[in-house]
Amino acid sequence: MTVTVLGVRHHGPGSAKSVRDELRRLVPDCVLVEGPPEADGILGAIGDPGLKPPVAMLVYAADNPEAATFYPLARFSPEWQAILWANEAAVPVRCIDLSSGFAIRRRSRVPRTAAAAGTDDPDAPRTDRDPDVDAEQESPELDDAALAELLRRLDPMAALAEITGDADGERFWDRLVESRGGHTAEAFAAIADAMASLREHAEIDDETSLREAAMRRQVRAAVKAGAQNVVVVCGAWHAPALMDLRAATADEKALKALGKPEKMTATWVPWTYGRLAAESGYGAGIASPGWYEHLWSTEDAVAATFLAKAGRAFRKADLPTSSAHLIEAARLADALAAMRGRRTPILEDIVEAMRAVVTDGSDVPLAIVRRELIIGTRIGRVPDSVPTAPLAADFERQRKRLRLRLAEAEQSLDLDLRTETDLGRSHLLHRLAILGIGWGTPRRERLGSGAGTFHEFWKLVWKPEFAVELIVASRYGNTIDRAAAGKATELGAATDRLAALTELLERVPLASLPEAAAAIVARLGEVAAVAADGPALMAALPPLARVLRYGNVRGTDGGMVRGIVDATVERVCVGLAAACSSLDADAADAMARLIDGVTASLAVLDDAGHRAAWQATLRDLATNESIAGLVRGRACRILLDERVLASEDVEAEMGRSLSPVAEPAEAAGFVEGFLRDSGLVLLHDAALFGVLDAWVAGLDPEAFTAVLPLLRRTVGTFPAPERRALGERAKGVSRRSTVLTGFDEAAADRVLPVLSLILGIDLPASGLAGGAGDTAA
């Protein structure tokens, strides 16, 4: 009976090639790999042409899918190659790590949102050292105490790197193992010896001890089952611990104390190189997945072929790159490797050569190479034959039918809702959004004549953790539409806020969920029937109006909310006066905006009955002196624009509101409400302008100082051309006033600085008082 332990670097092409070669040489009758035992049932899929790495084992609790963890694998992962060899050779293969169902694995599940998965493996190189430190510096001499302190401060690979003079653990392991393309059985033994020496001075935490006890138990079980030639593939740090199988009693005692694990389920999900990178937060991540893919797939001329790919990436980005520059960069990379005592160039040599020859010392173009080739944009694929949650399977069916591609890089999508395919895409993206799966983010864009109510613009970015969210959402239904409808209905039933219900109701037709819409409408009717909050009812109208107005564009029936709209409009009209009483300045401003929203909503609906009732309500509001001036002014302006009030009527109301007996602040509020966002009415109606002009001129200095900020804020909302035109009109009115009324010329000129402050522009002096006429007032 023989047990061979191969200590590897997770996701290392050199380690993967060495494992593959050793398996071919040893021809074991049982292969054991470090990984979750719950995944044993899905290992047979490795070798299926439809399972394209990078992929990840997704292991989640059957009763709580949110308690999930990922175990990513790439084509160059040693574990992938070991399982692939076993499947092709029809040799039993199992995962032997501690069950993911134990609470001790909670630290592996917490970083899920950052794509950290699996174990927080000490094999992953991490260091805070400067990567530009000379890799060939003299190695320090360390005694046992210094080595123990180094291991406490750094992970094992980083500790070895510091001992040998490398800048970091990634560079150390890459130089000795991965970039060499493989190593022999003696090298595996040397790696195990190095790890054993390090472990003598390191503190082994409880989690690592339990994991290693579980792995030893599985090795013993394989031997007990009759295996004569067992190969174990595990992280290099664990290799020494798995070579000694004698402490069976202690292992069983420690594992028995854990009790029974939760019931877990495993499946395969697509992964990405970006999420395999260490910078994503993945504990066992690597610095350069794309580069390792290149090392795995390239036998000869590694530097030259990588530079050829870089040249294509530069040209694709419209950066001219000549073949001569690439050839010279390849030669320089070879020279750098030779100077540093390396047989072949590593990534560091190639990047330095590109910086010197191709990019003229600039790192900006190198960002393209880093994104496309060093990190990589590859995303994996999972075949339909792999068992998964019904909701995830339905998502895949719809995604393929609608020809939507999963990609980690951002995609822009312009949907024409008049076509069946694009309408289906819109429905799917909106349904996923309701489920909390943010694959697509709506964008507001204008793309010429194509933009309109028939177009939607989306940004798509796929994240592997969406696979977990699909499984979590399965509790609402087994298809995307049923799950989205179920969640929307649940959200509606759980709230009694009108704003939340109307916002939800607006989203549901976009997702084409009529059953959910009916339930939310019913809930909205219940809440609206007892709602005493007038502003909330007013805020509810715009989304309801949009549902009614634009429902037909998406093939949905908006008629189901007609009754809610009718009742809401009626209640708003009845309660508006009461809602507008006793408002302070901020509340009056908010109410004026709500009035604008209701007016715009009724214009969208184009219902004559509703508009007549609303106009009558506003007319009562405009003449109610107990209402805040800002609200009355807004009501007057709306009624003037809709030709309900004649100019003479508005002039009379403005005259009363701006009379000397009116409080200056209330009068200024009336002006603000009347003129907000547009002063064109003053350019076209001389009488209204005269009323305003007379009011400003009649303010005493103290009152003028008090209302000036309000007036400046109001005029500041006008477009610049309107402000200039009003300035010209003010100058003309002042000049005519001197001639027609007999005001003295000095008094006429004194008006101009006042109007200049109000309008926020410089007005030239009239010259009537004997000035030059071209000086700034």
C-alpha positions in Angstrom: 0.0 0.0 0.0 1.4 3.4 -1.1 0.1 6.9 -0.3 1.7 9.7 -2.3 1.0 13.3 -1.2 1.5 16.0 -3.9 1.7 19.5 -2.3 0.7 22.1 -4.8 -0.1 25.8 -5.2 -3.8 26.2 -5.9 -4.4 27.5 -9.5 -0.8 27.0 -10.6 0.0 25.8 -14.2 3.4 24.4 -13.2 1.8 22.5 -10.3 -1.0 21.3 -12.6 1.5 20.0 -15.2 3.5 18.2 -12.5 0.4 16.6 -11.0 -0.7 15.4 -14.4 2.8 14.0 -15.1 3.0 12.3 -11.7 -0.5 10.7 -12.1 0.6 9.3 -15.5 3.7 7.9 -13.9 2.2 6.5 -10.7 -1.1 5.3 -12.2 -3.0 5.3 -8.8 -6.1 3.3 -8.1 -7.6 6.1 -6.0 -7.2 9.9 -6.3 -8.1 12.2 -3.4 -8.1 16.0 -3.7 -8.5 18.8 -1.2 -12.1 20.0 -1.6 -15.6 19.8 -0.1 -16.9 16.2 0.2 -20.4 17.5 -0.7 -19.0 18.0 -4.2 -18.3 14.3 -4.8 -21.5 13.9 -6.8 -20.6 16.5 -9.3 -17.0 15.6 -10.0 -18.0 13.4 -12.8 -18.9 16.5 -14.9 -15.2 17.3 -15.2 -14.4 16.1 -18.7 -17.8 16.9 -20.1 -17.2 19.1 -23.2 -19.9 21.5 -22.0 -18.2 22.3 -18.7 -15.7 25.0 -19.7 -13.5 26.4 -16.9 -13.1 28.7 -15.1 -16.0 27.3 -13.1 -16.7 26.9 -9.4 -18.2 24.3 -7.1 -21.1 26.1 -5.4 -21.8 24.4 -2.1 -24.8 25.7 -0.2 -27.1 24.8 2.7 -30.2 23.1 1.5 -32.4 24.9 4.1 -30.5 28.2 3.8 -29.1 28.8 0.4 -27.6 32.1 1.5 -25.1 30.1 3.5 -23.0 29.2 0.5 -19.4 29.1 -0.5 -17.5 28.8 -3.8 -14.5 26.6 -4.8 -13.2 28.0 -8.0 -11.2 25.9 -10.5 -9.4 26.8 -13.7 -8.0 24.6 -16.4 -4.6 25.1 -14.9 -5.7 24.2 -11.4 -4.0 21.0 -10.1 -7.2 19.8 -8.6 -9.0 20.1 -12.0 -6.2 18.1 -13.7 -6.2 15.5 -11.1 -10.0 14.9 -11.3 -9.9 15.1 -15.1 -7.2 12.4 -15.2 -9.2 10.2 -12.7 -12.4 10.5 -14.8 -10.6 9.7 -18.0 -8.8 6.7 -16.4 -12.0 5.5 -14.6 -10.3 5.8 -11.3 -12.3 6.7 -8.1 -11.9 10.3 -7.1 -13.2 12.0 -4.0 -12.9 15.4 -2.2 -11.5 15.0 1.3 -11.7 18.4 3.1 -13.8 19.1 6.2 -17.5 19.3 5.4 -18.7 22.8 4.5 -21.7 22.1 6.7 -19.8 22.7 9.9 -20.1 26.1 11.5 -16.3 26.4 11.5 -16.5 27.1 7.8 -18.4 30.4 8.4 -15.3 32.4 7.7 -15.3 31.0 4.2 -18.9 32.0 3.6 -18.6 35.6 4.9 -16.5 37.0 2.0 -19.0 35.7 -0.7 -19.9 39.2 -1.8 -16.2 39.8 -2.6 -16.0 36.5 -4.4 -13.8 35.1 -1.7 -14.5 31.4 -1.5 -13.3 28.1 -0.3 -10.8 28.1 2.5 -8.7 31.0 3.6 -5.8 28.9 2.5 -2.3 29.9 3.7 -1.0 28.7 0.4 -2.2 32.0 -1.1 0.7 34.5 -1.3 0.0 37.8 0.4 2.5 40.4 1.5 2.7 44.1 2.2 6.1 44.4 0.7 6.9 46.7 -2.2 6.8 44.6 -5.4 9.6 46.6 -6.9 12.1 45.4 -4.3 15.1 43.7 -6.1 14.4 40.0 -6.3 18.1 39.2 -6.2 18.9 40.9 -2.9 21.0 39.0 -0.4 19.0 36.6 1.7 19.0 37.3 5.4 20.2 34.8 8.0 17.3 33.8 10.3 17.5 31.9 13.6 14.5 29.9 15.0 13.0 32.9 16.8 13.3 35.2 13.8 11.7 32.5 11.6 8.8 32.1 14.0 8.2 35.9 14.0 8.4 35.9 10.2 5.8 33.2 9.9 3.5 35.0 12.4 3.7 38.1 10.3 3.5 36.6 6.8 1.9 33.6 5.2 4.2 30.6 4.3 4.8 31.6 0.7 5.6 35.2 1.6 7.9 33.9 4.4 9.9 31.7 2.0 10.0 34.7 -0.4 11.6 36.9 2.3 14.1 34.2 3.2 15.2 33.7 -0.4 15.1 37.4 -1.3 12.1 37.5 -3.6 9.8 40.4 -3.5 6.7 38.5 -2.6 5.3 34.9 -2.3 3.6 35.0 -5.7 6.9 35.9 -7.5 8.8 33.3 -5.5 6.5 30.4 -6.3 6.0 31.5 -9.9 9.8 31.7 -10.5 10.5 28.3 -8.9 7.5 26.3 -9.9 4.8 27.7 -12.2 7.0 29.4 -14.9 9.3 26.4 -15.1 6.4 24.4 -16.6 6.4 21.6 -14.0 8.7 19.7 -11.7 9.6 16.1 -10.7 8.7 13.8 -7.9 11.9 15.0 -6.1 10.6 18.6 -6.3 7.3 17.5 -4.6 9.4 16.0 -1.8 11.5 19.1 -1.5 8.4 21.3 -1.3 7.0 19.0 1.5 10.3 19.2 3.4 10.3 23.1 3.1 6.7 23.2 4.4 7.5 20.8 7.2 10.4 23.0 8.3 8.2 26.1 8.3 5.4 24.3 10.2 7.8 23.5 13.0 8.0 27.3 13.8 4.4 28.2 12.9 1.2 28.2 15.0 -1.3 25.9 13.4 -4.8 27.3 14.1 -7.8 25.1 15.1 -9.5 25.3 11.8 -6.4 24.1 9.9 -6.0 21.2 12.4 -9.5 20.0 12.0 -9.4 20.2 8.2 -6.2 18.2 8.2 -7.7 15.6 10.6 -10.7 15.3 8.2 -8.4 14.8 5.3 -6.3 12.1 7.1 -9.6 10.3 8.0 -10.5 10.2 4.3 -7.1 8.8 3.3 -7.4 6.1 5.9 -10.9 5.3 4.7 -9.6 4.9 1.1 -6.8 2.5 2.3 -9.3 0.6 4.4 -11.6 0.3 1.4 -8.8 -1.6 -0.5 -6.9 1.1 -2.4 -3.3 0.1 -2.9 -1.9 3.2 -4.7 -3.4 6.4 -3.4 -2.4 9.9 -4.6 -3.5 12.9 -2.6 -3.4 16.4 -4.1 -3.6 19.2 -1.6 -2.2 22.6 -0.8 1.6 22.5 -0.2 1.1 23.7 3.4 -1.0 20.6 4.3 1.3 18.1 2.6 3.5 17.3 5.7 0.4 16.8 7.9 -1.2 14.3 5.5 1.9 12.1 5.3 1.6 10.8 8.9 -1.6 8.8 9.3 -0.8 7.3 12.7 -2.8 9.6 15.0 -6.2 8.1 14.0 -7.7 8.2 17.6 -6.9 11.8 18.1 -8.3 12.8 14.8 -11.6 10.9 15.4 -11.9 12.5 18.8 -11.5 16.0 17.5 -13.9 15.5 14.6 -16.5 13.8 16.8 -16.7 16.9 18.9 -18.0 18.9 15.9 -21.2 17.0 15.8 -23.2 16.6 12.6 -22.9 19.1 9.8 -25.7 20.9 8.0 -27.1 19.2 4.9 -25.3 20.8 2.0 -25.9 20.7 -1.8 -23.4 21.2 -4.5 -23.5 22.3 -8.2 -21.3 23.9 -10.8 -21.6 27.6 -11.7 -19.6 29.8 -14.2 -16.7 31.7 -12.8 -14.4 34.4 -14.2 -10.7 35.1 -14.2 -11.4 38.4 -12.6 -12.9 36.6 -9.6 -10.0 34.1 -9.6 -7.6 37.0 -9.1 -6.3 37.8 -5.6 -7.3 41.4 -6.0 -10.9 40.3 -6.0 -10.6 39.3 -2.3 -10.4 35.5 -3.0 -8.2 34.0 -0.3 -6.4 31.5 -2.5 -6.4 33.9 -5.5 -3.5 34.4 -7.9 -2.1 37.7 -9.3 -2.4 36.8 -12.9 -5.0 34.2 -14.1 -4.7 35.2 -17.7 -0.9 34.8 -17.7 -1.2 31.4 -16.0 -3.7 30.3 -18.7 -1.0 31.4 -21.3 1.7 29.3 -19.4 -0.6 26.3 -19.4 -1.5 26.4 -23.1 1.9 27.4 -24.4 4.9 25.0 -24.6 7.5 27.0 -26.4 8.3 30.7 -27.1 6.3 31.8 -24.1 7.4 35.5 -24.3 7.0 35.8 -28.0 3.5 34.4 -28.1 2.4 36.5 -25.2 3.7 39.6 -26.9 1.9 38.7 -30.1 -1.3 38.6 -28.0 -0.4 41.9 -26.5 0.0 43.4 -30.0 -3.4 42.3 -31.0 -4.9 43.8 -27.8 -3.2 47.1 -28.5 -4.4 47.2 -32.1 -7.9 46.3 -31.0 -7.8 49.4 -28.7 -6.6 51.5 -31.7 -3.0 51.8 -30.4 -0.6 51.2 -33.3 2.0 48.6 -32.5 4.6 47.4 -35.0 5.9 43.9 -35.3 9.4 45.3 -35.0 8.7 46.6 -31.5 7.2 43.3 -30.4 10.2 41.4 -31.7 12.6 43.7 -30.0 10.5 43.4 -26.7 10.7 39.6 -27.0 14.5 39.8 -27.3 14.8 42.1 -24.4 12.6 39.8 -22.2 14.9 36.9 -23.0 17.9 39.1 -22.1 16.4 40.2 -18.8 15.7 36.6 -17.9 19.2 35.5 -18.7 20.7 38.4 -16.7 18.6 37.3 -13.7 19.6 33.7 -14.0 16.3 32.4 -15.3 15.9 29.8 -18.0 12.9 31.5 -19.5 11.3 34.9 -19.1 8.6 35.3 -16.4 5.8 37.8 -16.5 7.9 40.5 -14.8 10.5 40.3 -17.5 7.9 40.6 -20.3 6.1 43.6 -18.7 9.4 45.4 -18.2 10.3 44.7 -21.9 7.0 46.1 -23.1 7.3 49.2 -20.9 10.7 49.9 -22.3 10.2 49.1 -26.0 6.4 49.2 -26.8 4.9 51.8 -24.6 7.8 54.3 -24.3 7.9 54.0 -20.5 4.2 54.6 -20.0 2.0 52.3 -17.8 -1.2 53.6 -19.3 -1.3 51.3 -22.4 -0.2 48.4 -20.2 -3.5 48.6 -18.4 -5.0 47.1 -21.5 -2.6 44.1 -21.3 -3.3 43.7 -17.6 -7.1 43.6 -18.1 -7.1 41.5 -21.2 -4.1 39.2 -20.9 -2.7 39.2 -17.4 -6.0 39.1 -15.5 -8.1 37.9 -18.4 -11.8 38.3 -19.2 -12.6 34.6 -19.7 -15.9 33.4 -18.2 -16.7 29.7 -17.8 -19.7 27.7 -19.0 -21.8 25.0 -17.4 -23.7 22.4 -19.4 -27.5 21.8 -19.0 -26.8 18.3 -17.8 -25.3 19.6 -14.5 -28.0 19.4 -11.8 -29.0 22.8 -10.5 -31.9 24.6 -8.9 -35.0 24.8 -11.2 -34.9 28.6 -11.1 -31.3 28.7 -12.2 -32.1 26.3 -15.0 -35.0 28.4 -16.1 -32.7 31.5 -16.1 -30.3 29.7 -18.4 -33.0 28.6 -20.8 -34.4 32.2 -21.0 -30.9 33.7 -21.3 -30.0 31.4 -24.3 -33.4 31.9 -25.9 -33.0 35.7 -25.7 -29.4 35.5 -26.9 -27.9 37.3 -23.8 -24.3 36.6 -23.1 -22.7 36.3 -19.7 -19.6 38.5 -19.4 -17.7 40.1 -16.6 -16.8 43.1 -18.8 -19.5 45.7 -19.0 -21.9 45.4 -22.0 -24.2 48.1 -23.3 -27.7 47.0 -24.4 -30.1 49.1 -26.5 -33.6 47.5 -26.5 -36.3 48.3 -29.0 -39.5 47.3 -27.2 -41.4 46.9 -30.4 -39.5 43.7 -31.2 -40.4 40.5 -29.5 -36.9 39.5 -28.6 -36.0 42.9 -27.0 -39.3 43.0 -25.2 -38.5 39.6 -23.7 -35.0 40.8 -22.7 -36.6 43.8 -21.0 -39.0 41.6 -19.1 -36.2 39.2 -18.0 -34.0 42.1 -16.7 -36.8 43.8 -14.9 -37.9 40.5 -13.3 -34.3 39.8 -12.1 -34.2 43.3 -10.7 -37.3 42.6 -8.6 -35.6 39.5 -7.4 -32.6 41.6 -6.3 -30.3 40.2 -9.0 -28.6 43.2 -10.5 -27.3 41.7 -13.7 -28.7 44.7 -15.6 -28.7 48.3 -14.6 -31.0 50.7 -16.4 -29.3 53.7 -18.1 -30.8 57.0 -19.1 -29.4 57.9 -22.5 -30.3 59.7 -25.7 -29.1 58.1 -28.9 -30.5 60.4 -31.5 -33.9 59.7 -33.0 -33.9 56.2 -31.7 -34.5 57.3 -28.1 -38.0 57.3 -26.9 -40.6 55.3 -25.0 -40.0 52.3 -27.2 -36.3 52.1 -26.2 -34.5 51.0 -23.0 -30.8 51.2 -22.3 -29.1 48.8 -20.0 -25.6 48.1 -18.6 -24.9 44.4 -18.1 -22.2 43.0 -15.8 -22.3 39.4 -14.7 -21.1 38.4 -11.2 -20.7 34.8 -10.2 -22.4 35.4 -6.9 -25.7 35.9 -8.8 -25.8 32.1 -9.0 -26.3 32.0 -5.3 -28.9 34.7 -5.4 -30.8 32.7 -8.0 -30.8 29.7 -5.7 -31.9 31.9 -2.8 -34.8 33.3 -4.9 -36.0 29.8 -5.6 -38.2 30.0 -2.5 -40.5 32.3 -4.5 -41.0 30.0 -7.5 -39.3 27.6 -9.9 -39.4 30.0 -12.9 -38.2 33.6 -13.2 -41.6 35.0 -13.9 -43.3 33.1 -11.0 -40.4 33.9 -8.6 -40.5 37.6 -9.5 -44.3 37.7 -9.1 -44.1 35.9 -5.8 -41.5 38.3 -4.4 -43.3 41.4 -5.7 -46.6 40.1 -4.1 -44.7 39.5 -0.8 -43.2 43.0 -0.9 -46.6 44.5 -1.5 -48.2 42.7 1.3 -45.5 43.6 3.7 -45.8 47.4 3.4 -48.5 50.0 4.1 -46.6 52.9 2.5 -48.2 54.4 -0.5 -44.9 55.5 -2.0 -43.4 52.0 -1.8 -46.6 50.4 -3.2 -46.7 52.8 -6.2 -43.0 52.4 -6.9 -43.5 48.6 -6.9 -46.6 48.9 -9.0 -44.6 50.9 -11.6 -41.9 48.2 -11.7 -44.3 45.2 -12.1 -45.8 46.1 -15.5 -42.2 46.6 -16.8 -41.6 43.0 -15.8 -45.0 41.9 -17.3 -46.3 40.3 -14.1 -50.1 40.8 -14.3 -50.9 38.5 -11.4 -48.6 40.4 -9.1 -49.9 43.7 -10.4 -53.4 42.7 -9.5 -52.4 41.8 -6.0 -50.5 45.0 -5.6 -53.4 47.1 -7.0 -55.7 45.4 -4.5 -53.2 46.2 -1.7 -52.8 49.7 -2.9 -56.6 50.2 -2.9 -56.7 49.0 0.7 -54.0 51.4 1.8 -55.3 54.3 -0.2 -58.8 53.9 1.1 -57.7 54.6 4.7 -54.7 56.9 4.0 -55.1 60.3 5.6 -51.8 61.6 4.3 -52.6 64.0 1.5 -49.0 64.5 0.3 -48.6 60.7 0.1 -51.6 60.4 -2.1 -50.3 63.1 -4.3 -46.9 61.5 -4.6 -48.7 58.2 -5.6 -50.3 59.7 -8.7 -47.3 60.2 -11.0 -46.2 56.5 -11.0 -49.9 55.4 -11.4 -50.3 57.7 -14.3 -47.2 56.3 -16.0 -48.6 52.8 -15.6 -51.8 53.8 -17.3 -50.2 55.9 -20.0 -47.3 53.7 -21.0 -48.6 50.2 -20.2 -49.7 49.5 -23.8 -46.1 50.2 -25.1 -45.0 47.1 -23.2 -48.0 45.0 -24.0 -49.4 45.2 -20.5 -52.8 46.2 -19.3 -52.8 49.4 -17.3 -56.6 49.4 -16.9 -56.4 47.5 -13.6 -55.2 50.7 -11.9 -57.8 53.0 -13.3 -60.1 52.7 -10.3 -57.2 53.5 -7.9 -56.4 56.6 -10.0 -60.0 57.8 -10.0 -60.3 57.4 -6.2 -57.0 59.0 -5.6 -57.6 62.0 -7.7 -61.0 62.5 -6.0 -59.4 62.3 -2.5 -56.6 64.6 -3.4 -59.0 67.3 -4.7 -61.1 67.1 -1.6 -58.2 67.2 0.9 -55.8 69.6 -0.8 -56.9 72.7 1.0 -56.5 71.1 4.4 -53.1 69.7 3.4 -51.9 73.1 2.4 -52.8 74.9 5.6 -50.2 76.0 8.2 -47.2 75.1 6.0 -43.7 76.5 6.8 -41.4 77.5 3.9 -39.9 74.0 3.4 -43.3 72.3 3.5 -44.8 74.9 1.1 -41.9 74.2 -1.3 -42.5 70.5 -1.1 -46.3 70.9 -1.6 -45.7 73.1 -4.7 -43.6 70.4 -6.2 -46.3 67.8 -5.4 -48.9 70.1 -7.1 -46.6 70.2 -10.2 -46.4 66.4 -10.2 -50.2 65.9 -10.0 -50.7 68.5 -12.8 -48.2 66.7 -15.0 -49.8 63.3 -14.2 -53.3 64.5 -15.2 -51.9 66.0 -18.4 -50.4 62.5 -19.2 -53.7 60.8 -18.5 -55.7 63.5 -20.5 -58.9 62.8 -18.6 -61.2 65.8 -19.0 -63.1 65.1 -15.8 -60.1 64.8 -13.6 -58.5 67.9 -15.1 -61.7 70.0 -14.5 -61.9 68.8 -10.9 -58.2 69.6 -10.3 -58.5 73.0 -11.9 -61.4 73.9 -9.7 -59.4 72.8 -6.7 -56.5 75.0 -7.7 -58.7 77.9 -8.3 -60.0 77.7 -4.7 -56.5 77.4 -3.5 -55.3 80.4 -5.4 -57.8 82.7 -3.8 -57.4 81.3 -0.2 -55.4 83.9 1.7 -54.8 81.4 4.6 -52.6 79.3 2.2 -48.9 79.9 1.9 -48.0 82.4 -0.7 -45.7 80.0 -2.6 -48.5 77.5 -3.0 -51.0 80.2 -4.1 -48.5 81.6 -6.6 -47.9 78.1 -8.1 -51.7 77.5 -8.4 -52.1 80.8 -10.2 -49.3 80.1 -12.6 -50.7 76.6 -13.5 -54.2 78.1 -14.0 -52.7 80.8 -16.2 -50.7 78.3 -18.3 -53.8 76.1 -18.7 -55.9 79.2 -19.7 -58.3 78.7 -16.8 -57.6 82.1 -15.5 -57.4 85.1 -17.8 -54.4 87.4 -17.6 -56.6 90.1 -16.0 -57.6 87.7 -13.2 -54.1 86.7 -12.5 -53.0 90.4 -12.5 -55.7 91.2 -9.9 -54.6 88.2 -7.7 -51.0 89.2 -8.0 -51.9 92.8 -7.1 -53.7 91.6 -3.9 -50.8 89.3 -3.0 -48.2 92.0 -3.5 -50.1 94.8 -2.0 -48.4 97.0 0.7 -50.4 95.3 3.4 -49.0 91.9 2.5 -46.1 90.5 4.5 -43.0 90.8 2.3 -42.0 87.2 2.9 -45.4 85.9 1.8 -45.4 88.2 -1.2 -41.9 86.9 -2.2 -43.2 83.4 -1.8 -46.1 84.1 -4.1 -43.6 85.5 -6.7 -41.4 82.4 -6.3 -44.3 80.0 -6.8 -45.6 82.0 -9.8 -42.3 82.4 -11.6 -40.5 79.2 -10.7 -38.4 77.8 -13.6 -39.7 80.3 -16.1 -40.1 84.0 -16.4 -41.4 84.1 -19.9 -44.8 85.3 -18.7 -43.3 88.6 -17.6 -41.8 89.1 -21.1 -45.2 88.6 -22.8 -47.5 90.3 -20.3 -46.6 94.0 -19.6 -49.3 94.3 -16.9 -47.9 91.4 -14.8 -44.4 92.8 -15.2 -45.7 96.2 -14.1 -47.3 94.8 -10.9 -44.0 93.0 -10.0 -42.0 96.1 -10.9 -44.1 98.4 -8.7 -44.0 95.9 -5.8 -40.2 95.8 -5.9 -39.9 99.5 -6.2 -42.2 100.1 -3.3 -40.4 97.9 -0.8 -38.7 99.7 2.0 -34.9 99.0 2.5 -35.4 96.5 5.4 -38.1 94.5 3.6 -36.1 94.5 0.4 -33.1 93.1 2.2 -35.2 90.4 3.7 -36.8 89.2 0.4 -33.8 89.7 -1.9 -32.4 86.1 -1.4 -35.8 84.7 -2.3 -36.1 86.8 -5.4 -32.5 86.0 -6.5 -33.2 82.3 -6.1 -36.4 82.6 -8.2 -34.7 84.5 -11.0 -31.7 82.1 -10.8 -34.0 79.3 -12.1 -34.6 81.1 -15.3 -32.6 80.2 -18.4 -29.8 82.8 -19.2 -31.6 84.1 -22.3 -34.7 84.9 -20.2 -32.7 86.7 -17.6 -31.0 88.9 -20.3 -34.4 89.6 -21.9 -35.9 90.6 -18.5 -33.0 92.9 -17.9 -33.6 94.7 -21.2 -37.3 95.0 -20.4 -36.5 96.4 -17.0 -34.2 99.0 -18.5 -36.9 100.0 -21.0 -39.6 100.2 -18.3 -37.5 102.4 -16.1 -36.8 104.7 -19.0 -40.4 105.0 -20.0 -41.5 105.6 -16.5 -39.4 108.7 -16.3 -41.1 110.2 -19.4 -44.6 109.2 -18.7 -44.9 109.7 -15.0 -42.7 112.7 -14.5 -40.4 110.8 -12.1 -37.1 112.6 -11.8 -34.2 111.1 -13.7 -32.1 110.3 -10.7 -34.9 108.2 -9.2 -35.2 106.3 -12.5 -31.5 105.4 -12.5 -31.7 104.3 -8.8 -34.1 101.5 -9.9 -31.5 99.9 -12.0 -29.1 98.6 -9.2 -32.1 97.1 -7.5 -33.2 95.2 -10.6 -29.6 94.2 -11.3 -29.5 92.5 -7.9 -32.8 90.8 -8.4 -32.0 89.5 -11.9 -28.4 88.7 -11.2 -27.1 90.5 -14.2 -25.3 93.8 -14.9 -27.6 96.6 -16.3 -26.2 99.7 -18.0 -27.2 103.1 -16.6 -29.8 104.9 -18.6 -28.0 108.1 -18.7 -31.2 110.0 -17.9 -29.6 111.6 -14.8 -26.8 113.0 -16.9 -24.5 110.0 -16.8 -22.5 108.7 -19.7 -25.0 105.9 -20.2 -22.4 103.2 -20.6 -21.4 102.6 -17.0 -22.5 99.5 -15.0 -25.3 100.2 -12.5 
